[in-house]
Amino acid sequence: MQFIELTGKTLLEVVNEGEIDLKELHESGVTGDSILRINKFGEIELRDRDGWSMVGGLIGNFEERLIAMTNLNWAG
């Protein structure tokens, strides 16, 4: 699976209003300093002490925005 890694702060810049439940992300432990990764399906995973855990997902045309905001391409 290929991902783009980003911080919680960058994720908030990438998402459009109503695209994701920000309260749900916060309750999952996502902060501005969190390390996250998003796959091509829009699934968001949070890095914790022991690995990665699913915390949400993006919908819509997020791919171009994600690549533009992070200046990264998909990596495996």
C-alpha positions in Angstrom: 0.0 0.0 0.0 1.2 3.5 -0.8 0.9 6.4 1.6 1.7 10.1 2.1 2.8 11.0 5.6 1.9 14.3 7.2 1.4 16.0 10.5 -2.0 16.7 12.1 -1.5 20.4 11.3 -1.0 19.7 7.6 -4.0 17.4 7.6 -6.2 20.3 8.8 -4.9 22.4 5.9 -5.7 19.7 3.4 -9.3 18.8 4.3 -12.3 20.8 3.2 -15.0 21.8 5.5 -17.4 18.9 6.1 -15.0 16.4 4.5 -14.1 14.8 7.8 -15.4 14.8 11.4 -12.8 16.9 13.2 -14.2 16.0 16.6 -13.8 12.3 15.8 -10.1 12.9 14.9 -9.5 14.8 18.1 -11.1 12.1 20.1 -8.9 9.6 18.4 -5.8 11.4 19.7 -4.9 13.5 16.6 -3.1 16.7 17.5 -1.2 19.2 15.4 2.0 17.4 16.1 0.7 13.9 15.3 2.3 11.8 12.6 -0.4 10.5 10.2 -0.4 8.8 6.9 -3.1 8.7 4.2 -3.4 6.0 1.5 -4.8 6.3 -2.0 -8.2 5.3 -0.7 -8.3 8.2 1.7 -7.9 6.1 4.9 -6.1 8.1 7.6 -3.9 6.3 10.1 -2.3 7.7 13.3 1.2 6.7 14.4 1.2 5.7 18.0 3.8 4.0 20.2 3.2 0.5 18.8 2.3 1.1 15.2 -0.5 2.6 13.1 -4.2 2.8 13.9 -7.1 3.9 11.7 -8.7 7.1 12.7 -10.8 8.2 9.8 -11.0 8.8 6.1 -11.2 11.4 3.4 -13.7 11.5 0.6 -13.8 13.4 -2.6 -10.9 14.8 -4.6 -8.3 14.9 -1.9 -5.4 13.5 -3.9 -4.3 16.6 -5.7 -4.7 18.8 -2.6 -2.7 16.3 -0.5 0.2 16.1 -3.0 0.2 19.9 -3.4 0.2 20.7 0.3 2.8 18.1 1.3 5.0 18.4 -1.8 5.2 14.6 -1.5 4.2 11.7 -3.8 2.9 8.3 -2.9 5.5 6.1 -1.3 5.3 2.4 -0.4 
